[in-house]
Amino acid sequence: MAEPDLSCSVVIPTSDRPDELDRCLAAVAAQDYPRFDVIVVDNTEGNPETERIARKWKARYVRELKRGLCRARNRGALVSSADIIAYLDDDSVPEPDWLTGIAAEFRDPQVMGVSGKTIPLKVETDSEILFSKVRGEAYNRPDPLVVDRNTPYWFEICGFGGIGPGCNMAIRRTAFEVWPGFHERTGRGTPIHGGDEQYAFFSLVDRGFRVAYTPRALVRHPFPPTMETLRRRYLGDLTASTAFFTMLLVEEAGHRRRTLRYLWEAMRGKERTWRGTVKERPRLVSPVRYALALFIGPFKYLQSVVVHDPG
């Protein structure tokens, strides 16, 4: 059982998806954890339907006008006074004991970040089946994991998707006193478009803390429903990956050698034993489109530097 004295805020960034938000909030309302509140962060200029849905479920409604998922996450942490800030995507559907599973990992005072197990909302269409083969191992690890700087491959595990997705994670609030928060030039709504949760876990461990993954904290999340959306998602992820690598190479000089080694090993097709085994990697796009998506990434990084508003 989780520590009952740890209060939690469930922060849900959202952008013009009231139906998905309604479903998510219904699942959050069914949590068995004794002490939590809910904060909906509207990452638009304000959607009356989003506000109505938040009020319907007695969630606190705040707005973050500057676009970017990580800006919204940081805004949610700023207005919370809880011990744990637990994050969901607006289309996530947590199981009733999700928050209990998340909070249990924070009994270790050195754990500053936690991610949980994420499984598909459904697997019916061809695209949902294919996505589970391409990305399923990063969402559905069977065993718990705790990582710190003494863990073999800690940099690779944290930085390249070995902890878990951002649609199911939590940060200890006191981390924000010594950690700058989520990198606001990463994640959805930015040119880099990804790397947000990876950079968060990496930067926490790099500061000497621990992060954890627990299969006890279970969330269901939609997979791309059509082949068109799957290919678009796949190409976007490829571009985001090289944009993120470029950011690490430019901005994390102390880890430049490890980043280059990871890239070299990836080009050689080295299997990542810490990530899990994928039996099949189906080809979703042509080699030309694949290469073009990778090529665009560094330019997206440069765009993020040019357009970023530090205010």
Secondary structure, DSSP 8 states (H G I E B T S, - for coil): ---TT--EEEEEEESS-HHHHHHHHHHHHT---SSEEEEEEE-SS--HHHHHHHHHTT-EEEE--S--HHHHHHHHHHH--SSEEEEE-TT-EE-TTHHHHHHHGGGSTTEEEEEEEEEES---SHHHHHHHHHHHHHH--SS-EEE-TTSTTHHHHHHTTSS--TTEEEEEGGGGGTS--S-TTSSTTSSS-S-HHHHHHHHHHHTT-EEEEEEEEEEEE----SHHHHHHHHHHHHHHHHHHHHHHHHH-GGGHHHHHHHHHHHHTT---TTT---S-----S-HHHHHHHHHHHHHHHHHHHHH----
